Amino acid sequence: MHDRQADDSSITDQALIARTAEGDRRAFEQLVERHAAAVLRLATAASDPSTAEDVMQQTFLSVYQQAASFRAEASVRTWLLTIARNTAFRLHGKTRQEDLVEEPLTQLGVQAGWGSDDPEAIAIAAERKGALRRAMASLSAEDQEVLTLRDLEGLRGSEAAEVLGISLRALKSRLHRARLRLAASLRRLGTDDEQASIGGQP
């Protein structure tokens, strides 16, 4: 009966964590099923994409081992993504660099297309051509992380800030700049694609 309840998609993440802490393997498996894609996306952004699977596996191993330490102050999703980011840093020997070199907003804005085409429209068009993934890959890990958390995973600002270990104000600034850099990268890719289609080799 306990396992049948764990199979119920209506069961909360908090309940699954509690059952995982009690040794319920089915509850843990359901937790993995719910959040593996999100963890993998953040692992890819925070580490070398070729080792993202390793980061994901280590993340869920840590989740299983630390389930009893979960406290409900944060959502389970936020907790999982925080573990994923910490795991990526640990496995790759990285250190957090919160004081990033900041480009002037006006410079980023020009690169993103302020005063010409709408950056959002550029992003939509580029996605249709498959350029969005390449544009994301061209960004720094810090930019990829914040865009993944806010725009792909849909975390609230406070949740994303908690995962990244920064203030909400810093999160908003970082997100704003990351979106501008993404738009600028999309513009560059769009230009390169256009030039290749006109005079380049296929």
ZISULGI-V712358 format. One record per backbone hydrogen bond with DSSP energy under -0.5 kcal/mol. NH is the residue of the N-H (numbers start at 0). CO is the residue of the C=O. If there is no record, write none. Layout:
nh->(NH NH)
co->(CO CO)
This chain:
nh->(4 5 6 7 7 10 15 16 17 18 19 20 21 22 23 24 27 28 29 30 31 32 33 34 35 38 39 40 41 42 43 44 45 46 50 51 54 55 56 57 58 59 60 61 62 63 64 65 66 68 69 73 78 79 80 81 82 83 84 85 86 87 88 89 90 91 92 92 93 97 99 101 102 107 108 109 110 111 112 112 113 115 115 121 122 123 124 125 126 127 128 129 130 133 134 135 136 137 138 143 144 145 146 147 148 149 150 151 151 152 154 159 160 161 162 163 164 165 170 171 172 173 174 175 176 177 178 179 180 181 182 183 184 185 186 187 188 189 190 191 192 193 194 195 196 197 198 199 199)
co->(0 1 2 3 4 7 11 12 13 14 15 16 17 19 18 22 23 24 25 26 27 28 29 30 31 34 35 36 37 38 39 40 41 42 47 48 50 51 52 53 54 55 56 57 58 59 60 61 62 65 66 70 74 75 76 77 78 79 80 81 82 83 84 85 86 87 88 89 88 95 97 99 100 103 104 105 106 107 108 109 108 112 116 117 118 119 120 121 122 123 124 126 125 129 130 131 132 133 135 139 140 141 142 143 144 145 146 146 147 147 148 155 156 157 158 159 160 160 166 167 168 169 170 171 172 173 174 175 176 177 178 179 180 181 182 183 184 185 186 187 188 189 190 191 192 193 194 194 195)
